[in-house]
């Protein structure tokens, strides 16, 4: 009986003892796994600390390179200098660069690439004001003009300060001053003296409303939408000077309102203006109207045209003179090619004017752009002196983009042909521009 009871107790409690031992074994396995994971983590942390120390050491070496490092040996084998008996390197400079250093004979393309890689574009500084935000920008552009018909001169062509921002996200403002306009001796707008210079410091002053889908409304003083090159920002011009039709019909600011609409393949502008140009009150009840329509069938391709109609007060005796102007435009900017063609014709106070230009350029390495433009302008197409008044200009240019259009150097050579009024006035203009 006792044996039977002992066996019974053993049968009842044996599973409990076995499960307890199993749990203990599992606990030991978990502890071992945790210990192994901790060891791996500690090893990884040690590797990270070692890498950090190496980075700090490399930074110190770059910040203060050791002057005691010996220069590599000079190797003149298989160099173009060897045949001419020339020494390729001055004392202390070798033709075999240390690993990671730049050889001094590096190609011009690589030099431009280094400049581009070293440029850093800082984040714009946004100033908090009473209501909304304020951004400050500017542009400084200097010229040197060589022209046989006028004295050579240095010029401060533009010294602009821009204030722009928003009051609320859908209400933005822009104000731009050009301090170069107050120069006492500034004799002309263009380098050829075609137009009279405005001496108004205040250039742009308008606000933009963005409440409507796909649309914006500009109200104030700004460029009229006539001739693409005419109202293109001066900072992004392909040549130092605008074309003749852009200087004649475009490149004009006026006070008014404009509606702009934009979709994927279509863009338009429609505006009403005083017609008296910048900083001037309206002299009549009529308003000048401007309309521009552009199609964009693919990225980099633009096709379209514009129309402008207005009235100019010519005084009590002369009365009002009508302004009827229109033009077409084509622009292709893709695969490093930049090609543009514009044609414009007008009837201003019964005087017919017409002109066109075509230009093309190619950008190498995102830095250098040789470019050429041919243009024709006739200020009196139907007049008896039309053949003598017509001018044909051929301009060769080179743009060097150090930081895109924000920092660039330009040089243009223009060959002029004035027909029967031919004179010696071919021109070379160099320009340097910084925008921020």
Secondary structure as GFF3:
##gff-version 3
##sequence-region A 1 436
A	DSSP	alpha_helix	2	63	.	.	.	ID=ss1
A	DSSP	alpha_helix	80	84	.	.	.	ID=ss2
A	DSSP	alpha_helix	108	118	.	.	.	ID=ss3
A	DSSP	beta_strand	127	128	.	.	.	ID=ss4
A	DSSP	beta_strand	133	147	.	.	.	ID=ss5
A	DSSP	beta_strand	153	168	.	.	.	ID=ss6
A	DSSP	beta_strand	171	178	.	.	.	ID=ss7
A	DSSP	three_ten_helix	179	182	.	.	.	ID=ss8
A	DSSP	beta_strand	202	209	.	.	.	ID=ss9
A	DSSP	beta_strand	215	223	.	.	.	ID=ss10
A	DSSP	alpha_helix	228	231	.	.	.	ID=ss11
A	DSSP	three_ten_helix	234	236	.	.	.	ID=ss12
A	DSSP	alpha_helix	244	248	.	.	.	ID=ss13
A	DSSP	beta_strand	253	262	.	.	.	ID=ss14
A	DSSP	beta_strand	266	273	.	.	.	ID=ss15
A	DSSP	beta_strand	288	298	.	.	.	ID=ss16
A	DSSP	beta_strand	301	313	.	.	.	ID=ss17
A	DSSP	beta_strand	320	334	.	.	.	ID=ss18
A	DSSP	beta_strand	337	348	.	.	.	ID=ss19
A	DSSP	beta_strand	351	364	.	.	.	ID=ss20
A	DSSP	beta_strand	368	378	.	.	.	ID=ss21
A	DSSP	alpha_helix	386	389	.	.	.	ID=ss22
A	DSSP	beta_strand	391	401	.	.	.	ID=ss23
A	DSSP	beta_strand	407	417	.	.	.	ID=ss24
A	DSSP	three_ten_helix	419	421	.	.	.	ID=ss25
A	DSSP	beta_strand	427	435	.	.	.	ID=ss26
###
